[in-house]
Amino acid sequence: KPMLPPIPRRRVVVGKRRAPLSAGRVSLAARLYRTAERQARDIELDLARGDLAGPERERDVRKLSMLTRTLRDLDHLSPPDGAAAKPAEPEEEEFDIDELRAELMRRVEGIRARRREEEEARAAAEAGAE
């Protein structure tokens, strides 16, 4: 029997080509954090299922401890310019005490109005019952 000619392989291209990854320390640390998060989520899901056999469960626990050590080491990794490796926390909004007082007064007045309405309704119900 004659053999068929080989099927030519085609390269599957989806979307645009990605830019090369940055080689900076901050970029590397961010990628490692994302990878660790993904792995930790996968391990947590496996452990939460509870249907894993002994060796697989032990493997996941060992992986989780290695991830913990890796994240601890990543926490000490800082960029060369001295900036923090973690993203900066958002600045707190300026606290306006007058706005807080006005909001509290609106709430107190709302509570008082509801109580007055309840008392009036109760008094009307008692007067109607007599």
RABELMO-V988303 format. One record per residue. N is the residue number from 1. RES is the residue in one small letter. OMEGA is omega in radians with two decimals (NA if undefined). NEAR is the number of other C-alpha atoms within 8 Angstrom. Layout:
# RABELMO-V988303
n = [N/N]
res = [RES/RES]
omega = [OMEGA/OMEGA]
near = [NEAR/NEAR]
This chain:
# RABELMO-V988303
n = [1/2/3/4/5/6/7/8/9/10/11/12/13/14/15/16/17/18/19/20/21/22/23/24/25/26/27/28/29/30/31/32/33/34/35/36/37/38/39/40/41/42/43/44/45/46/47/48/49/50/51/52/53/54/55/56/57/58/59/60/61/62/63/64/65/66/67/68/69/70/71/72/73/74/75/76/77/78/79/80/81/82/83/84/85/86/87/88/89/90/91/92/93/94/95/96/97/98/99/100/101/102/103/104/105/106/107/108/109/110/111/112/113/114/115/116/117/118/119/120/121/122/123/124/125/126/127/128/129/130]
res = [k/p/m/l/p/p/i/p/r/r/r/v/v/v/g/k/r/r/a/p/l/s/a/g/r/v/s/l/a/a/r/l/y/r/t/a/e/r/q/a/r/d/i/e/l/d/l/a/r/g/d/l/a/g/p/e/r/e/r/d/v/r/k/l/s/m/l/t/r/t/l/r/d/l/d/h/l/s/p/p/d/g/a/a/a/k/p/a/e/p/e/e/e/e/f/d/i/d/e/l/r/a/e/l/m/r/r/v/e/g/i/r/a/r/r/r/e/e/e/e/a/r/a/a/a/e/a/g/a/e]
omega = [3.11/3.13/3.09/3.10/-3.12/3.11/3.14/3.12/3.12/3.09/3.14/3.14/3.13/3.10/-3.13/3.10/-3.13/3.05/3.12/-3.14/3.11/-3.12/-3.11/-3.11/-3.13/3.13/3.12/3.14/3.14/3.12/3.13/3.08/-3.14/3.13/3.14/3.11/-3.14/-3.14/3.13/3.12/3.12/-3.14/3.13/3.12/3.11/-3.11/-3.13/3.12/3.07/-3.12/3.14/3.07/-3.10/-3.10/3.14/3.12/3.10/3.12/-3.14/3.12/3.09/3.12/-3.13/3.10/3.08/3.10/3.12/3.11/3.14/3.14/3.09/3.11/3.12/-3.14/3.13/-3.14/3.12/-3.13/-3.06/-3.09/3.07/3.11/-3.12/3.13/3.12/3.09/-3.11/3.12/3.14/-3.13/3.13/3.07/3.13/-3.08/3.14/-3.07/3.14/3.11/3.10/3.14/3.14/3.13/3.11/3.12/3.10/-3.13/3.13/3.13/3.08/3.12/3.13/-3.13/3.11/3.14/3.11/3.14/3.13/3.14/3.12/3.13/3.12/3.13/3.13/3.12/3.12/3.13/3.12/-3.11/-3.09/NA]
near = [2/3/4/4/4/4/4/4/4/4/4/4/5/4/4/5/4/4/4/4/4/6/6/6/8/9/9/10/11/8/8/8/10/8/8/10/8/8/8/10/8/8/11/8/8/10/10/6/7/6/4/9/6/6/6/8/10/8/8/11/8/8/9/10/8/8/10/8/8/8/10/8/8/9/9/6/8/11/10/5/4/6/7/8/10/5/5/5/4/4/4/4/4/4/4/6/6/6/7/8/8/8/8/8/8/8/8/8/8/8/8/8/8/8/8/8/8/8/8/8/8/8/8/8/8/8/7/6/5/4]
